[in-house]
Amino acid sequence: MRLAVLSDTHGNAIAFEAVIQDLKSQSPDAIVFLGDIVMRGPQPSECIHMVRSLEPLAVIRGNYDDMFTRFPAPGWVPSNDKEELVLRAYEYDCKRIAHDDQEWLANLPVERAWTFEDVPTEMYHAGPDSLVNVVYPWASLDEMDILNRSEHTRLVLFGHVHHAYARQGKGRLIVNCGSVGLPFDGDNRASYAIVDFNKRDIAVQLRRVAYDIEKALATAKALKMPDVEAYEYALRLARYPYNDYKKLIQTASS
């Protein structure tokens, strides 16, 4: 069996289109999507429709999908630059995502367990009991051990950290498929994973797909997406831009 594992489009439909084209050459038997379809990119509605058109075996709710459908809390006001940025992204997506798609996002599950061939597998956005925990490729094996519920699990699939990697330890394989729309691991190509099963044997490909970044940026500007300077920094350099947002704005305007 061949499984395609995708995550974190973040509204970047141009990157997602390139991944879907690459998927055709891989002929997966099934597809799973591990969350964060929306927010931070210019085409959230298009990404929702593209995910649904793939008819995935499972779609997991990501932290930004969750935030978008449950935000803001009554009386909440942003208290810093990063929260103001999140509010602008939320308001932008509200104008672009239809109500029925918002309801679909809000009701996605936060985890799935499956057995592929003879391999017990757990699927999350970030990990059990959390949509925001961060486990990077350089984490210790003990830190990796928080990513599964059952000791019988032999494969864990997750997204969230925007760093593609595969790690073996403590009797199981941990696979992060990276980000389709906003990789932050220094490689600005879209990322996803292919997992091949042969009974209990597993083989993993971490695939990188080049796409038209200029078209993605032109789309963001044409649609008047807020904070496009930070988005451009992220797409070009594949680095997390939002902690240095003020510095980016000053550089862009100078």
TAJOHU-V276325 format. One record per residue. SS is DSSP state (alpha for helix, beta for strand, coil for the rest). Layout:
SS
SS
//
This chain:
coil
beta
beta
beta
beta
beta
coil
coil
coil
coil
coil
coil
alpha
alpha
alpha
alpha
alpha
alpha
alpha
alpha
alpha
alpha
alpha
alpha
alpha
alpha
coil
coil
coil
beta
beta
beta
beta
coil
coil
coil
coil
coil
coil
coil
coil
coil
coil
alpha
alpha
alpha
alpha
alpha
alpha
alpha
alpha
alpha
alpha
coil
coil
coil
coil
beta
beta
beta
coil
coil
alpha
alpha
alpha
alpha
alpha
alpha
alpha
coil
coil
coil
coil
coil
coil
coil
coil
coil
coil
coil
alpha
alpha
alpha
alpha
alpha
alpha
alpha
alpha
alpha
alpha
alpha
alpha
alpha
alpha
alpha
alpha
coil
coil
alpha
alpha
alpha
alpha
alpha
alpha
alpha
alpha
coil
coil
beta
coil
beta
beta
beta
beta
beta
beta
coil
coil
beta
beta
beta
beta
beta
beta
coil
coil
beta
coil
coil
beta
coil
coil
coil
coil
coil
coil
coil
coil
coil
coil
alpha
alpha
alpha
alpha
alpha
alpha
alpha
coil
coil
coil
coil
coil
coil
coil
beta
beta
beta
beta
coil
coil
coil
coil
coil
beta
beta
beta
beta
beta
beta
coil
coil
beta
beta
beta
beta
beta
beta
coil
coil
coil
coil
coil
coil
coil
coil
coil
coil
coil
coil
beta
beta
beta
beta
beta
beta
beta
beta
beta
coil
coil
beta
beta
beta
beta
beta
beta
beta
beta
beta
coil
coil
coil
alpha
alpha
alpha
alpha
alpha
alpha
alpha
alpha
alpha
alpha
coil
coil
coil
coil
coil
alpha
alpha
alpha
alpha
alpha
alpha
alpha
alpha
alpha
alpha
coil
coil
coil
coil
alpha
alpha
alpha
alpha
alpha
alpha
alpha
alpha
alpha
alpha
alpha
alpha
coil
//
